[in-house]
């Protein structure tokens, strides 16, 4: 399914709490704010922020 483009990745998934724009905003805050501050701002867990910063989640997005 994934290879044929029929899966719901990222914000297309009904259970997603963050939009792709949120992911880019979180990436932009790396080195500016702490993980805890970013987690509180977006109401997600601190480890989730770390996974976003390490590019271990939302790998379909082009991280700059």
Secondary structure, 3 states (H helix, E strand, C coil): CCCCCCCCCHHHCCCCCCCHHHHHHHHHCECCECHHHHHHHHCCCHHHHHHHHCCCCCCCCCCC
